[in-house]
């Protein structure tokens, strides 16, 4: 294996591990988010009028 391909493999591994950790952090609150929206939670700005029926 050349130095370049070894470096690329190491960078790939570091990136993969980093994405795994970021995904854990990103999805850690999804259960709360589901409950929020099921309980009719709303994240729209009222002044936008996007949640109103016409």
N, C-alpha and C positions, 0 to 999 in steps of 0.2 A: 504494500500500500504506500502511495506517495505521501509526502508531507501535506500537500494540498488536499488530497482526498481524505486524509485522516482529520485534518482541520475541518473540512466540510462535514464529515460524519459527527464530529464533536459539536459543531455549531447546530447541526440538525437535532441532535439529542438534547442539547440545552434548550433549544426553541420548543421542542416537543414537551419537555418537562415544565417549562414556563407556561405553555398553553394549558396543560393539565391543571396547574394550580390556579390559573386565571379562571378557567371554567368552573372549578369548585367554588371559588368565591362568587362568581356571577350567578350560579344556580342555587346558592345556599339559601336565598330568601324566596324562592319560587313558591313554596307552600303558603307562605303568608300572602303573597301576591294573588294566588288563586282565590284564597278566602276573601281578600279585599274586593276583587271584582265580582265574585259570587254574591257578596253582600251589597252589591250595586255601587261599589266604589267608583269614583270618576276622577280621572286625571286631566280632563280637558279644562281649558281656561274658560270660565263662564262668559267672558266678553266676546269670545269667538263664536258663540252660538252654535257650536258643532254638535251638541248633545240634545238639541231640541227638535221636536217634530215640526214640520211646516204645515 
